Amino acid sequence: MANLADEYGTDVEFYVKPLTTTIHADTPTGAPTALHDLLERLGLKRHEYPVGAPLYIWHTVPDDLAADEQRRLASRALPALHLAGYKVNCSPDVFDEAAFQQAAYEARARTAHPSPRNPAPAPSSSRPAPARRTP
C-alpha cells in the first residue's frame, strides 16, 4: 500500500484515492496516537490494517456525506492540524477555500480570545487585610 505521508515527508496528506471518490488522509508510518486521535475528533474515520495489530493506519472522510460536504470537512480540518504543529498537504481536488478560510478565522479567534475554563485567580493585594473585630 502506498503511503503519501511517508513519500512526501508530511504528517497528513489529504487526497482523493484514485479510481474512487473517497477522500483519504494518510499519516506517516509510526505517527503518534495524538495525531490519529485529533483526526478522529475532526470528523475523520480511522481504518487499520490488519485490525487489532495495525501495520497501516489511515483515515477517510465519512462517505455518507455529500461530495461537497466531504471536501468542506477535510478543508476545515487543516487549520486545527496546522495549529497543533503538524505538516499537512491537501490536493487541490479536495481543498475548499471558503471552508478553510472560515475554519482558520474561527481558530484564530479561539487562540486570540480563549474561553476562560478556569479563570485566573484575582491578584493578591500587597496590603494586609484589616483585622477582624469581634464583639
C-alpha positions, 0 to 999 in steps of 0.5 A: 500500500502506498503511503503519501505521508511517508513519500512526501515527508508530511504528517497528513496528506489529504487526497482523493484515492484514485479510481474512487471518490473517497477522500483519504488522509494518510499519516506517516508510518509510526505517527503518534496516537495524538495525531490519529486521535485529533483526526478522529475528533475532526470528523475523520474515520480511522481504518487499520490494517490488519485490525487489532495489530495495525501495520497501516493506519489511515483515515477517510472522510465519512462517505455518507456525506455529500461530495461537497460536504466531504471536501468542506470537512477535510478543508476545515480540518487543516487549520486545527492540524496546522495549529497543533504543529503538524505538516499537512498537504491537501490536493487541490481536488479536495481543498475548499477555500471558503471552508478553510478560510472560515475554519482558520478565522474561527481558530484564530479567534479561539487562540486570540480570545480563549474561553476562560475554563478556569479563570485566573485567580484575582491578584493578591493585594500587597496590603494586609487585610484589616483585622477582624473585630469581634464583639 
